[in-house]
Amino acid sequence: MARKESTKIQKILFPTDFSGASIHAAAYALLLAKTYKARLYVLHVVDTSEEASGFYLPHLSYEKLDKELMESAADMLAKFCSTRFKGYKNVEQRVLSGEPYKEILKVIKGIDIDMIVMGTFGKARIDRFFFGSTTERVMRKASCPVFVVPPPR
């Protein structure tokens, strides 16, 4: 997919894991969306990269567990958006399941995102050491600019 010639920013993707880093980065995502009068896509990915196959869950089927996880994530995202993006009308919320960086990359291509805003040092500090963070993976493979917001000091 060829990158657009113009630098017009109309669609901004803001993936969140609800961590402090995401909360901090949300202010930048909102500022950029307002500045460019862009549509802000707020995404949360329920991480299913490590299956819960080793857990004994006699009272819930995996299908019911997945449904409840998705519903809970959608509720959390709605609350997050109503707090962090209050008053900004051009927001779309999405909850997906899968491996976060892969789902983020699919969304970028699927809706032709112009810019991504992400926080660093979310939930996966140990995983980052072994596997690379979601942010790092997105930065390496994204077809658009990635605005990375470090944690507050």
Secondary structure, DSSP 8 states (H G I E B T S, - for coil): ----SS----EEEEE--SSHHHHHHHHHHHHHHHHHT-EEEEEEEEE-SS--TTS--TT--HHHHHHHHHHHHHHHHHHHHHHHTTT---EEEEEEEE-HHHHHHHHHHHHT-SEEEEESS-S-HHHHHHH--HHHHHHHH-SS-EEEE----
